Amino acid sequence: NIQKAKEILSKKYTVLKESRFITTKPIGVPQQADFINGALLITTELSLRQLKISLKEIECVLGRKRDNDKFAPRTIDLDLLVWNGKIMSQDVNSRDFVRQSVLELMPNSNIF
């Protein structure tokens, strides 16, 4: 699903950079398969709200089913980490692998 998501994103947006993708242990519900995490740096003319809607639509196309358990297994999870130089996800500060992806894509950023 990661490859499919990257294909969809590259058709909808300009992809500037891609971080390394790494395997991480699940958080919250450890009795599930490992996750694969990475990030893309994109540019778009969409508003923040429009981009969030678009990412959710892509998740839906790729078979994501939402329920009340935010740690449940999923087919894909597209999070908006940084928007116009502002951190949008607390995961950037609380999860080292997320922070490292952002630093890899934006090494000269002053957001930290």
C-alpha contacts under 8 A as a table, 3 or more apart, distances in Angstrom:
res1	aa1	res2	aa2	distance
1	N	4	K	4.97
1	N	5	A	6.00
1	N	62	L	6.84
1	N	75	T	6.71
1	N	76	I	6.51
2	I	5	A	5.04
2	I	6	K	6.13
2	I	76	I	7.10
3	Q	6	K	5.09
3	Q	7	E	6.21
4	K	7	E	5.08
4	K	8	I	6.27
4	K	62	L	7.83
5	A	8	I	5.14
5	A	9	L	6.03
5	A	58	I	7.23
5	A	62	L	7.57
5	A	76	I	7.99
6	K	9	L	5.08
6	K	10	S	5.99
7	E	10	S	5.22
7	E	11	K	6.36
8	I	11	K	5.23
8	I	12	K	6.36
8	I	58	I	7.59
9	L	12	K	5.15
9	L	13	Y	5.72
9	L	14	T	7.96
9	L	15	V	7.55
10	S	13	Y	5.30
10	S	14	T	6.00
10	S	15	V	5.79
11	K	14	T	7.68
13	Y	42	I	6.38
13	Y	43	T	6.23
13	Y	44	T	5.75
14	T	42	I	5.47
14	T	43	T	5.37
14	T	44	T	6.83
15	V	18	E	7.66
15	V	40	L	6.76
15	V	41	L	5.94
15	V	42	I	4.39
15	V	43	T	6.64
16	L	40	L	7.51
16	L	41	L	5.42
16	L	42	I	5.42
16	L	43	T	7.21
17	K	40	L	5.81
17	K	41	L	5.09
17	K	42	I	7.25
17	K	105	L	6.37
18	E	38	G	7.75
18	E	39	A	6.00
18	E	40	L	4.52
18	E	41	L	6.29
18	E	105	L	6.89
19	S	38	G	5.73
19	S	39	A	5.31
19	S	40	L	6.28
19	S	101	S	5.70
19	S	102	V	7.95
19	S	104	E	6.16
19	S	105	L	6.13
20	R	38	G	5.84
20	R	39	A	7.58
20	R	101	S	7.22
21	F	36	I	6.39
21	F	37	N	5.29
21	F	38	G	4.28
21	F	39	A	7.48
22	I	36	I	5.46
22	I	37	N	5.35
22	I	38	G	6.47
23	T	34	D	6.38
23	T	35	F	5.58
23	T	36	I	4.44
23	T	37	N	6.27
24	T	34	D	5.67
24	T	35	F	5.24
24	T	36	I	6.16
24	T	37	N	7.01
25	K	30	P	7.22
25	K	33	A	7.71
25	K	34	D	4.85
25	K	35	F	6.22
26	P	29	V	6.32
26	P	30	P	5.28
26	P	31	Q	7.96
26	P	32	Q	6.89
26	P	33	A	7.20
26	P	34	D	5.67
26	P	35	F	6.20
26	P	71	F	7.81
27	I	30	P	6.10
27	I	71	F	6.72
28	G	71	F	5.61
29	V	32	Q	6.74
29	V	71	F	6.08
29	V	72	A	6.93
32	Q	73	P	7.02
33	A	73	P	7.86
37	N	97	F	7.82
37	N	98	V	7.82
38	G	98	V	7.52
38	G	101	S	6.21
39	A	101	S	6.02
39	A	102	V	7.33
39	A	105	L	7.96
40	L	105	L	7.60
41	L	105	L	6.46
46	L	49	R	7.91
46	L	50	Q	5.67
46	L	51	L	5.82
47	S	50	Q	5.09
47	S	51	L	6.12
48	L	51	L	5.19
48	L	52	K	6.27
48	L	83	W	7.56
49	R	52	K	5.22
49	R	53	I	6.32
50	Q	53	I	5.14
50	Q	54	S	6.11
51	L	54	S	4.94
51	L	55	L	6.16
52	K	55	L	5.22
52	K	56	K	6.37
52	K	80	L	7.34
53	I	56	K	5.21
53	I	57	E	6.23
54	S	57	E	5.03
54	S	58	I	6.29
55	L	58	I	5.11
55	L	59	E	6.30
55	L	78	L	6.13
55	L	79	D	7.75
56	K	59	E	5.02
56	K	60	C	6.23
56	K	78	L	7.41
57	E	60	C	5.01
57	E	61	V	6.23
58	I	61	V	5.05
58	I	62	L	6.28
59	E	62	L	5.13
59	E	63	G	6.48
59	E	64	R	5.36
59	E	75	T	7.85
59	E	76	I	5.97
59	E	77	D	6.59
59	E	78	L	6.86
60	C	63	G	5.14
60	C	64	R	5.02
60	C	65	K	7.10
61	V	64	R	7.44
62	L	75	T	6.79
62	L	76	I	6.93
63	G	75	T	6.11
63	G	76	I	7.76
64	R	74	R	5.84
64	R	75	T	5.29
64	R	76	I	6.20
64	R	77	D	7.85
65	K	74	R	7.09
67	D	70	K	7.23
69	D	72	A	5.42
74	R	77	D	6.95
79	D	89	S	7.71
80	L	83	W	7.31
80	L	88	M	6.42
80	L	89	S	6.79
81	L	87	I	6.00
81	L	88	M	5.06
81	L	89	S	5.01
81	L	91	D	7.87
81	L	92	V	6.79
81	L	102	V	7.85
82	V	85	G	6.08
82	V	86	K	5.39
82	V	87	I	4.52
82	V	88	M	5.16
82	V	89	S	7.23
83	W	86	K	5.24
83	W	87	I	6.57
83	W	88	M	6.48
85	G	109	S	7.57
85	G	110	N	7.87
85	G	111	I	6.22
86	K	111	I	6.50
87	I	90	Q	7.53
87	I	92	V	7.24
87	I	111	I	6.99
89	S	92	V	5.87
89	S	93	N	8.00
90	Q	93	N	5.51
90	Q	94	S	6.29
91	D	94	S	4.88
91	D	95	R	5.24
91	D	98	V	6.42
91	D	99	R	7.62
92	V	95	R	5.96
92	V	96	D	7.28
92	V	98	V	5.25
92	V	99	R	4.66
92	V	102	V	7.62
93	N	96	D	7.31
93	N	99	R	6.45
95	R	98	V	5.49
95	R	99	R	6.42
96	D	99	R	5.04
96	D	100	Q	6.03
97	F	100	Q	5.07
97	F	101	S	6.31
98	V	101	S	5.18
98	V	102	V	6.46
99	R	102	V	5.17
99	R	103	L	6.18
100	Q	103	L	5.00
100	Q	104	E	6.00
101	S	104	E	5.05
101	S	105	L	6.33
102	V	105	L	5.19
102	V	106	M	5.85
102	V	107	P	7.75
103	L	106	M	5.01
103	L	107	P	4.81
103	L	108	N	7.98
103	L	109	S	7.68
104	E	107	P	5.66
106	M	109	S	5.37
109	S	112	F	7.53
